[in-house]
Amino acid sequence: SEEFKLRGFELGAVDYLTKPIDDSLLLSRIRLYKHLYERELSLESAVSRLVENERNLLKAKTVAEMMMDELKANYVQLRRLSSVVEQSPNGLMIINTEGIIEYVNPAFVESTGYTAEEVIGRRPDIIESGEAPLKTYQDLWDTIRSGKVWCRELQEHKKDGTFYWVSVYFSAVRDDVGEISHFVGIYVDISERVQVQDKLRLAKESAER
């Protein structure tokens, strides 16, 4: 009976047909199968999207963790480098490609008498004594702009006007694409060595008279 059929459907007998086959019932059954099939496909698609999203989230998390580890490592390395520069006994100057001072370390401040605020934003000639010919400094710029290292002993002057001798080393700093972004100059105070050499020279000249 129809009541029996309906009761069977309620109990889940979706694949049950009684004879004689009722066309309307068969059509309803087909619609039901189609609906269940589409629902199954929809569920599979949703599950697939969830799985893919989970994979993407896992990948993103992994990449983020790698980036954090790299940032931490770079930070530690930067801290170490900063500490070395700050505590170096030799004066250090960083200038940009326009020849403007962007940084000097404490040793530079101590040896020249200039504060960092007084030299940052200015050119390195603030400490030039004027004793070296202009060709010397032109050679410096030509050398470091070509990417080579320039070194020479120079007599410079402090803020109070006194002179002192330094071994100067300048080199280029390149960015990630290989372009020169800055120049670094290291100033090693050799005044005591020069004074000793002068005394020895004078003593030798006196002995030869």
C-alpha positions as CSV (number, residue, x, y, z in Angstrom):
1,S,0.0,0.0,0.0
2,E,1.0,3.7,-0.3
3,E,1.2,3.9,3.5
4,F,3.6,0.9,3.5
5,K,5.8,2.5,0.8
6,L,5.9,5.8,2.6
7,R,6.9,4.0,5.8
8,G,9.6,2.3,4.0
9,F,11.0,5.6,2.7
10,E,11.0,7.0,6.2
11,L,13.0,4.1,7.4
12,G,15.6,4.7,4.6
13,A,14.6,2.3,1.9
14,V,15.4,4.7,-0.9
15,D,16.3,1.9,-3.3
16,Y,13.1,-0.1,-2.7
17,L,10.5,-0.3,-5.5
18,T,7.3,-2.4,-5.4
19,K,5.6,-3.9,-8.4
20,P,3.9,-2.8,-10.4
21,I,6.3,0.1,-10.8
22,D,4.6,3.5,-10.5
23,D,6.1,5.9,-13.0
24,S,5.7,8.9,-10.7
25,L,7.3,7.0,-7.9
26,L,10.2,6.0,-10.1
27,L,10.6,9.6,-11.2
28,S,10.6,10.7,-7.6
29,R,13.2,8.1,-6.8
30,I,15.4,9.3,-9.6
31,R,15.1,12.8,-8.3
32,L,16.1,11.6,-4.9
33,Y,19.1,9.8,-6.1
34,K,20.2,12.8,-8.2
35,H,19.8,15.0,-5.1
36,L,21.8,12.6,-2.9
37,Y,24.5,12.3,-5.6
38,E,24.8,16.1,-6.0
39,R,24.9,16.5,-2.2
40,E,27.7,13.9,-2.0
41,L,29.6,15.8,-4.7
42,S,29.1,19.0,-2.9
43,L,30.3,17.5,0.4
44,E,33.4,16.0,-1.4
45,S,34.1,19.4,-2.9
46,A,33.8,21.1,0.5
47,V,36.0,18.5,2.1
48,S,38.6,18.9,-0.7
49,R,38.6,22.7,-0.2
50,L,39.0,22.3,3.5
51,V,41.9,19.9,3.0
52,E,43.5,22.3,0.5
53,N,43.0,25.2,2.8
54,E,44.6,23.2,5.6
55,R,47.6,22.4,3.4
56,N,47.9,26.1,2.4
57,L,47.7,27.2,6.0
58,L,50.4,24.6,7.0
59,K,52.6,25.8,4.1
60,A,52.0,29.4,5.2
61,K,52.8,28.6,8.8
62,T,56.0,26.8,7.7
63,V,57.1,29.7,5.5
64,A,56.3,32.2,8.4
65,E,58.3,30.1,10.8
66,M,61.2,30.0,8.4
67,M,61.0,33.7,7.9
68,M,60.9,34.3,11.7
69,D,64.0,32.0,12.1
70,E,65.8,34.0,9.4
71,L,64.8,37.3,10.9
72,K,66.0,36.2,14.3
73,A,69.3,35.0,12.9
74,N,69.7,38.2,11.0
75,Y,68.9,40.2,14.1
76,V,71.4,38.3,16.1
77,Q,74.0,38.8,13.4
78,L,73.1,42.5,13.1
79,R,73.4,42.9,16.9
80,R,76.8,41.2,16.9
81,L,78.0,43.4,14.0
82,S,76.6,46.5,15.6
83,S,78.5,45.6,18.8
84,V,81.7,45.1,17.0
85,V,81.4,48.4,15.2
86,E,80.4,50.3,18.3
87,Q,83.2,48.8,20.4
88,S,85.9,49.0,17.8
89,P,89.0,50.9,18.9
90,N,89.3,52.3,15.4
91,G,87.2,55.1,14.0
92,L,84.6,54.1,11.4
93,M,82.6,56.2,9.0
94,I,79.8,55.3,6.7
95,I,79.0,57.6,3.8
96,N,76.4,57.3,1.0
97,T,77.2,57.4,-2.7
98,E,76.7,61.2,-2.7
99,G,79.6,61.5,-0.2
100,I,77.5,62.4,2.8
101,I,78.3,61.0,6.2
102,E,75.5,58.8,7.6
103,Y,77.2,57.2,10.6
104,V,80.4,57.5,12.7
105,N,81.2,55.2,15.6
106,P,82.2,56.2,19.2
107,A,85.9,55.7,18.4
108,F,85.7,58.2,15.6
109,V,84.0,60.7,17.9
110,E,86.7,60.2,20.6
111,S,89.7,60.5,18.2
112,T,88.4,63.6,16.3
113,G,86.6,65.5,19.1
114,Y,83.6,65.9,16.8
115,T,80.2,64.6,18.0
116,A,78.2,62.4,15.7
117,E,75.6,65.2,15.3
118,E,78.3,67.5,14.0
119,V,79.6,65.3,11.2
120,I,76.5,63.3,10.1
121,G,75.0,65.1,7.1
122,R,78.4,66.6,6.1
123,R,81.2,65.5,3.9
124,P,84.4,63.7,5.1
125,D,86.5,66.8,4.3
126,I,85.4,68.1,7.7
127,I,88.5,66.3,9.1
128,E,90.9,66.9,6.2
129,S,94.0,68.8,7.2
130,G,94.6,70.3,3.8
131,E,98.2,68.9,3.8
132,A,97.4,66.2,1.2
133,P,97.0,67.3,-2.5
134,L,93.5,67.3,-4.0
135,K,94.7,64.5,-6.3
136,T,94.9,62.2,-3.2
137,Y,91.2,62.5,-2.5
138,Q,90.2,62.3,-6.2
139,D,92.1,59.1,-6.3
140,L,90.2,57.9,-3.2
141,W,86.8,58.5,-4.9
142,D,87.9,57.0,-8.2
143,T,89.1,53.9,-6.5
144,I,86.2,53.2,-4.2
145,R,83.6,54.1,-6.9
146,S,85.2,51.4,-9.0
147,G,84.6,48.9,-6.2
148,K,88.2,48.6,-5.1
149,V,89.8,49.2,-1.7
150,W,91.7,52.4,-1.1
151,C,94.2,52.8,1.7
152,R,96.8,55.4,2.6
153,E,98.4,57.2,5.6
154,L,97.0,60.7,6.0
155,Q,97.5,63.6,8.3
156,E,94.0,64.8,9.5
157,H,92.9,67.4,12.0
158,K,90.8,67.2,15.1
159,K,88.0,69.6,16.1
160,D,90.5,71.5,18.3
161,G,92.8,72.1,15.3
162,T,95.5,69.6,16.3
163,F,96.8,67.2,13.7
164,Y,97.1,63.5,14.0
165,W,98.1,60.6,11.7
166,V,95.8,57.9,10.5
167,S,95.9,54.9,8.2
168,V,92.7,55.2,6.2
169,Y,91.0,52.3,4.5
170,F,87.9,52.9,2.3
171,S,85.9,50.3,0.5
172,A,82.5,50.0,-1.2
173,V,79.4,48.2,0.2
174,R,77.0,46.6,-2.2
175,D,73.3,45.9,-1.9
176,D,71.5,42.6,-2.8
177,V,71.6,43.3,-6.5
178,G,75.3,44.1,-6.5
179,E,75.0,47.9,-6.7
180,I,77.2,50.1,-4.6
181,S,75.0,51.6,-1.9
182,H,77.5,53.0,0.6
183,F,81.2,53.4,1.4
184,V,82.9,52.4,4.7
185,G,86.0,54.2,5.9
186,I,88.2,52.9,8.8
187,Y,90.6,55.3,10.5
188,V,93.4,53.7,12.5
189,D,95.3,56.3,14.7
190,I,99.0,55.8,14.0
191,S,100.2,59.1,15.6
192,E,102.4,57.4,18.2
193,R,104.0,55.2,15.5
194,V,104.7,58.3,13.4
195,Q,106.2,60.2,16.4
196,V,108.5,57.3,17.1
197,Q,109.6,57.1,13.5
198,D,110.3,60.8,13.5
199,K,112.4,60.6,16.7
200,L,114.4,57.7,15.2
201,R,114.9,59.6,12.0
202,L,116.1,62.7,13.8
203,A,118.3,60.6,16.0
204,K,119.9,59.0,13.0
205,E,120.4,62.3,11.2
206,S,122.0,63.8,14.4
207,A,124.3,60.8,14.7
208,E,125.4,61.1,11.1
209,R,126.5,64.8,11.4
